Amino acid sequence: MNGATKWAEVRVGDLGQVFTGRTPSTKCPEYFGNEFFFVTPGDMHQGKHVHATERSLSKAGANLLRRIQLPPKSICVSCIGWQMGEVVMTSATSFTNQQINSIVPNNDVDGDFLYYSFVPRKQELLSLASAIGVRTPILNKSGFSDLHIMLPPLPMQRKIAAILSAYDDLIENNTRRIKILEEMAQSIYREWFVNFRFPGHEKLKMVDSPMGKIPAGWEVRRIGDICNRIIDKFSENEHNSLPLLDLSRIPRRSCAISDFGKSDEIRTSRTIFAKGDILFGAIRPYFHKVILAPIRGVTNISVFTLRAFGETPNSFLFSVLFSDATVQWANQHSGGTKMPVINWDVFTKMKLPYPPLQLIKKFDESGGPICDQISFLILKNFNLRQTRDLLLPKLISGKLDVSDLDIKTDAIGNG
């Protein structure tokens, strides 16, 4: 740490206002709507900023929780359960549930610097919360407020935040590109294989099938006819260094993975997936969690690892699994009580209209490069995060001095 620049050890509760979230009564549906983000730990795997949440509040719900309303650039930290220590920054007026403590920073504290200060402290927070002795780890508002961070002067905070934010800005730009590519692939898939407006459709008659009217020459097949479930068992000796991509890290309706974990973070049954495999969330309400694996890694038993076989290209299989129709079918055919799941033997029986191979190959001419580009951008983000995470602890501890660097800081946090 540079001796010329004084860093102070500061209590979190002195950095700004600290709030613990709250969930409105689900018996009052008028509290929920589309106006305000309602952040829960499940929404904290989308990168630095919160751009979407599974549930949202109405104006009535926001009014109910107005005393704990969070403005943009507030820092949210999950403080209960095994998702302890996840961190995001609000991008709009937001609210959280009771599992999250949040800080609204004072004017002399840079919100981006504060965000990065919490990112590497996940294990520390989990250890503190587990030490309390209760079955579920918890760090309440008082304990959270008593945490300390090292804080340099505001100009230095902004310089450090600018360096790290440059990586996250690139990551978020790539994430937006991934979303556009996903929408392109789904748009073509829906037009050709759901609405049946594919090239040359006007020359074909519609005929009866077990799924209703389909174009002449098409078949009705089962999902089990075009893909296999891969069960490559995890070995502690062989696979310990592989990255973890479990159900909690697979985003909703997106391939834009925000982070990978370590294989030893979970102790449930683990399996290995290969680069290019398709991962499908097999538990309700996570049937909409579908991604293309950009690298080889480890996942948990709640995820199906699927691989197209025969002449069916991966782009077609991915589009089928990513579609709303698959999600709806899986929801209707899932069983179980406490945690509804889709049984593999049941899943293989899901029917779909299957076009002639020539048309599928024509689709792959567009869909294949789109899937390749998605995988490329996922991997690019992965490499950006690795570089950022190598710099982060050195910067926020002062071990890497940036006081003499000429860094523009006026545009920080506009994402």
C-alpha positions in Angstrom: 0.0 0.0 0.0 1.3 3.4 -1.0 2.3 5.3 2.2 1.5 8.6 0.6 -2.1 7.6 0.2 -3.9 7.0 3.5 -6.5 4.2 3.6 -8.9 4.1 6.5 -10.4 1.0 8.1 -14.1 1.9 8.1 -17.2 0.2 9.5 -19.8 -0.7 6.8 -22.6 0.9 8.8 -20.7 4.2 8.6 -20.4 4.1 4.8 -24.1 4.9 4.3 -27.6 3.7 5.1 -28.0 -0.1 5.6 -31.3 -1.8 4.9 -32.6 -5.3 5.2 -35.2 -6.2 2.6 -38.7 -7.6 3.1 -41.2 -9.6 1.1 -44.7 -8.3 0.7 -47.5 -10.7 1.6 -48.1 -13.1 -1.3 -51.7 -13.1 -0.1 -52.0 -9.6 -1.6 -51.3 -10.0 -5.3 -51.8 -6.3 -5.8 -48.3 -5.8 -4.3 -46.7 -7.5 -7.3 -46.5 -6.1 -10.8 -44.0 -4.9 -13.3 -42.9 -1.4 -12.1 -40.0 -2.1 -9.7 -37.3 -4.7 -9.5 -37.6 -7.1 -6.5 -34.2 -8.6 -6.0 -33.7 -12.1 -4.4 -30.6 -14.2 -4.1 -31.7 -16.1 -7.3 -31.4 -12.8 -9.2 -27.8 -12.2 -8.2 -26.0 -14.2 -10.9 -26.4 -11.8 -13.8 -23.2 -9.8 -13.5 -22.5 -6.5 -11.8 -25.8 -4.8 -12.3 -29.4 -6.0 -11.8 -31.2 -5.7 -15.1 -34.0 -8.1 -14.5 -35.7 -9.9 -11.6 -37.9 -13.0 -11.5 -40.6 -11.0 -9.7 -41.3 -7.3 -9.6 -43.4 -5.0 -7.4 -46.3 -2.8 -8.3 -46.7 0.8 -7.2 -48.7 -0.5 -4.2 -45.9 -2.9 -3.2 -43.3 -0.2 -3.6 -45.4 2.2 -1.4 -45.7 -0.6 1.3 -41.8 -0.9 1.3 -41.0 2.8 0.7 -38.9 3.0 3.9 -36.5 0.4 2.5 -36.5 1.6 -1.1 -33.1 1.4 -2.8 -32.0 4.0 -5.4 -29.7 3.2 -8.4 -26.1 2.3 -7.4 -27.1 0.7 -4.1 -25.0 -2.4 -3.1 -27.0 -5.6 -2.3 -25.3 -8.5 -0.5 -27.0 -11.8 0.2 -26.7 -12.6 3.9 -28.5 -15.9 4.6 -28.1 -19.5 3.4 -25.5 -21.0 1.2 -25.8 -18.2 -1.4 -24.2 -15.9 1.2 -21.9 -13.2 -0.1 -23.3 -12.7 -3.6 -23.1 -9.0 -4.6 -24.9 -6.9 -7.2 -25.5 -3.2 -7.8 -28.9 -1.8 -8.5 -29.4 -0.1 -11.9 -32.9 1.4 -11.1 -35.1 2.0 -8.1 -35.3 -1.5 -6.5 -36.4 -3.5 -3.4 -35.1 -6.8 -2.0 -36.3 -9.7 0.1 -35.2 -10.3 3.7 -32.2 -12.5 2.7 -30.4 -9.4 1.4 -28.7 -6.5 3.3 -28.1 -3.4 1.2 -26.1 -0.2 1.5 -27.0 3.2 0.0 -23.5 4.8 0.0 -22.8 8.3 1.4 -21.6 11.0 -1.0 -18.0 10.4 0.0 -18.1 6.7 -0.9 -18.0 5.5 -4.5 -20.7 2.9 -5.0 -18.6 1.0 -7.6 -15.6 0.8 -5.3 -17.9 -0.5 -2.5 -19.3 -3.1 -4.9 -15.8 -4.4 -5.7 -14.8 -4.4 -2.1 -17.5 -7.0 -1.3 -17.0 -9.2 -4.4 -14.0 -11.2 -3.0 -15.5 -11.6 0.6 -17.9 -14.4 -0.1 -16.1 -17.1 1.9 -15.3 -14.6 4.7 -19.0 -13.7 5.1 -20.0 -17.4 5.0 -17.5 -18.2 7.7 -18.8 -15.4 9.9 -22.4 -16.4 9.5 -21.7 -20.1 10.0 -19.8 -19.3 13.3 -23.1 -18.2 14.9 -24.0 -21.9 15.3 -27.4 -22.0 13.7 -28.3 -24.5 11.0 -28.7 -21.9 8.3 -25.9 -19.4 8.1 -27.1 -15.9 8.6 -25.5 -12.4 8.9 -28.1 -10.0 10.3 -28.2 -6.3 9.8 -26.2 -5.6 12.9 -23.5 -8.1 12.1 -23.4 -6.8 8.5 -23.1 -3.2 9.6 -20.1 -4.1 11.9 -18.0 -5.4 9.0 -15.0 -3.3 8.1 -13.5 -2.4 4.7 -10.3 -0.5 3.8 -11.3 2.8 2.2 -8.9 5.2 0.3 -9.8 8.8 -0.4 -12.6 9.3 -2.9 -10.4 10.2 -6.0 -8.5 6.9 -5.4 -11.8 5.0 -5.0 -12.9 6.3 -8.4 -9.7 5.4 -10.1 -9.8 1.8 -8.8 -13.5 1.5 -9.7 -12.7 2.9 -13.3 -10.2 0.2 -13.9 -12.4 -2.6 -12.8 -15.6 -1.2 -14.3 -13.9 -1.2 -17.7 -13.9 -5.0 -17.6 -17.5 -5.1 -16.5 -18.6 -2.7 -19.2 -17.1 -5.0 -21.8 -18.8 -8.0 -20.1 -22.1 -6.3 -20.1 -21.7 -5.2 -23.8 -21.0 -8.9 -24.7 -24.0 -9.9 -22.6 -26.3 -7.6 -24.6 -24.9 -9.1 -27.8 -25.6 -12.6 -26.5 -29.2 -11.6 -25.8 -29.6 -10.3 -29.4 -28.2 -13.5 -30.8 -30.5 -15.6 -28.6 -33.5 -13.6 -29.9 -32.4 -14.0 -33.5 -32.1 -17.8 -33.1 -35.5 -18.1 -31.4 -37.1 -15.8 -34.0 -36.0 -18.0 -36.9 -37.0 -21.1 -35.0 -40.5 -19.8 -34.1 -41.1 -18.6 -37.7 -40.0 -21.9 -39.3 -40.9 -24.6 -36.8 -43.7 -23.2 -34.8 -45.5 -20.9 -37.2 -44.5 -23.1 -40.2 -43.5 -20.2 -42.3 -40.2 -21.7 -43.6 -38.7 -21.2 -47.1 -41.0 -23.0 -49.5 -43.9 -23.5 -47.0 -46.5 -22.2 -49.5 -45.9 -25.3 -51.7 -46.8 -27.8 -49.0 -50.2 -28.8 -47.6 -50.9 -29.1 -43.9 -51.8 -32.6 -42.8 -53.2 -34.2 -39.6 -50.8 -35.5 -37.0 -50.9 -36.4 -33.2 -49.8 -32.8 -32.6 -52.4 -31.2 -34.9 -51.8 -29.9 -38.3 -48.2 -30.1 -39.6 -46.7 -29.6 -43.1 -46.7 -32.6 -45.4 -43.4 -34.5 -45.2 -42.8 -33.7 -41.5 -42.8 -36.2 -38.7 -43.8 -36.2 -35.0 -40.8 -37.3 -33.0 -39.8 -37.5 -29.3 -37.0 -35.5 -27.8 -35.4 -38.8 -26.9 -35.1 -39.5 -30.6 -32.8 -36.6 -31.2 -30.6 -36.4 -28.1 -28.9 -38.3 -25.4 -28.5 -37.5 -21.7 -24.8 -37.6 -20.8 -23.9 -38.9 -17.4 -20.2 -38.6 -17.0 -19.6 -39.1 -13.3 -17.4 -36.7 -11.3 -14.1 -38.0 -9.9 -12.4 -36.0 -7.1 -9.0 -37.0 -8.4 -9.6 -36.3 -12.1 -12.1 -33.4 -12.2 -11.2 -31.2 -9.2 -9.9 -28.4 -11.3 -12.9 -28.1 -13.6 -15.2 -25.0 -13.2 -18.6 -25.5 -11.6 -21.8 -24.5 -13.5 -24.6 -25.6 -11.2 -28.3 -24.7 -11.4 -27.9 -21.5 -9.3 -25.3 -20.1 -11.8 -27.3 -20.8 -15.0 -29.2 -17.6 -15.8 -32.9 -17.4 -16.5 -33.8 -17.4 -20.3 -30.2 -16.5 -21.2 -26.9 -18.1 -22.0 -25.0 -15.1 -20.5 -23.3 -16.9 -17.5 -22.1 -14.3 -14.9 -19.6 -16.6 -13.2 -18.3 -20.1 -12.6 -17.8 -21.7 -9.2 -15.3 -24.3 -8.0 -16.2 -28.0 -8.2 -15.9 -28.5 -4.4 -18.5 -25.8 -3.6 -21.2 -28.5 -3.7 -21.3 -32.0 -2.3 -24.3 -33.4 -4.0 -23.9 -35.8 -7.0 -21.9 -34.1 -9.7 -21.5 -34.9 -13.4 -19.2 -33.7 -16.1 -20.3 -31.8 -19.3 -18.2 -31.2 -22.4 -17.8 -28.0 -24.4 -20.8 -27.7 -26.7 -23.2 -29.8 -24.6 -26.6 -28.3 -23.7 -27.5 -27.9 -20.0 -31.2 -28.0 -19.1 -32.5 -27.2 -15.6 -34.6 -30.2 -14.5 -36.4 -28.7 -11.5 -39.4 -26.4 -11.6 -39.4 -23.4 -11.8 -36.0 -23.7 -13.6 -37.0 -25.4 -16.8 -36.2 -22.1 -18.6 -32.5 -22.4 -17.6 -31.0 -23.6 -20.8 -27.4 -22.9 -21.9 -24.7 -23.9 -24.4 -21.6 -25.0 -22.4 -18.7 -22.9 -23.6 -16.1 -25.1 -21.9 -15.8 -28.4 -20.1 -17.0 -28.3 -16.5 -19.0 -29.8 -13.6 -22.7 -29.5 -12.9 -25.1 -30.9 -10.3 -27.7 -33.6 -10.6 -30.5 -31.0 -11.0 -29.3 -30.3 -14.5 -29.6 -32.5 -17.6 -26.6 -32.6 -19.8 -27.8 -33.2 -23.3 -26.1 -33.9 -26.6 -27.7 -34.1 -30.1 -27.1 -37.4 -31.9 -27.5 -38.6 -35.5 -27.8 -35.9 -38.1 -29.6 -33.5 -35.8 -27.4 -30.4 -35.3 -26.9 -28.9 -31.9 -28.4 -25.5 -33.0 -31.7 -27.2 -33.6 -31.7 -29.1 -30.3 -30.7 -25.9 -28.4 -33.6 -23.9 -30.1 -36.1 -26.7 -29.2 -35.0 -26.7 -25.6 -34.8 -22.9 -25.3 -38.4 -22.5 -26.7 -41.4 -21.6 -24.6 -43.2 -24.8 -25.7 -40.5 -27.0 -24.0 -40.8 -25.0 -20.7 -44.6 -25.2 -20.7 -44.5 -29.0 -21.5 -41.9 -29.6 -18.7 -44.0 -27.7 -16.2 -47.1 -29.7 -17.1 -45.3 -33.1 -16.8 -43.1 -32.5 -13.7 -43.8 -34.5 -10.6 -42.8 -34.5 -6.9 -44.1 -32.5 -4.0 -41.5 -30.3 -2.2 -39.3 -29.8 -5.4 -41.1 -30.8 -8.6 -38.7 -32.4 -11.1 -38.9 -33.7 -14.6 -38.1 -37.4 -14.8 -35.7 -38.3 -17.6 -37.9 -41.2 -18.9 -40.8 -38.8 -19.0 -38.8 -36.0 -20.6 -37.7 -38.3 -23.5 -41.4 -38.6 -24.5 -41.9 -34.9 -25.2 -43.1 -34.6 -28.8 -42.1 -32.1 -31.4 -42.8 -31.5 -35.1 -39.7 -32.7 -36.8 -39.0 -31.3 -40.3 -37.1 -33.0 -43.1 -33.3 -33.1 -42.6 -32.8 -30.8 -45.5 -34.7 -28.0 -43.8 -33.0 -28.6 -40.5 -29.6 -28.3 -42.2 -30.8 -25.0 -43.8 -31.7 -23.7 -40.4 -28.3 -24.7 -39.1 -26.7 -22.5 -41.8 -28.0 -19.6 -39.7 -28.4 -21.2 -36.3 -25.0 -22.9 -36.2 -23.0 -19.7 -36.5 -25.3 -18.0 -34.0 -24.7 -20.7 -31.4 -20.9 -20.5 -32.2 -20.9 -16.8 -31.7 -22.9 -17.1 -28.4 -20.3 -19.7 -27.1 -17.4 -17.4 -28.2 -18.9 -14.4 -26.3 -19.5 -16.5 -23.2 -15.9 -17.6 -23.3 -14.7 -14.0 -23.9 -16.6 -12.9 -20.8 -15.1 -15.8 -18.9 -11.6 -14.6 -19.8 -12.5 -11.0 -19.0 -13.7 -12.0 -15.5 -10.6 -14.0 -14.8 -8.4 -11.0 -15.6 -10.6 -8.7 -13.6 -10.6 -11.1 -10.6 -6.8 -11.2 -10.7 -6.6 -7.4 -10.5 -9.4 -6.9 -8.0 -7.9 -8.0 -4.7 -4.7 -6.1 -5.4 -6.5 -2.9 -6.3 -9.0 -2.8 -3.4 -6.3 -3.6 -0.9 -3.9 -0.9 -2.2 -1.2 -3.4 -3.0 -1.3 -2.2 -6.6 -0.9 1.6 -6.5 -2.8 3.7 -9.1 -2.3 7.1 -7.6 0.0 8.3 -10.4 -2.2 6.9 -13.2 -4.1 9.4 -15.4 -7.5 7.7 -15.4 -10.8 9.4 -16.4 -13.4 8.8 -13.7 -16.3 11.0 -14.8 -18.3 8.3 -16.6 -18.1 5.6 -13.8 -21.2 3.7 -13.0 -23.4 4.9 -15.8 -24.1 1.3 -16.8 
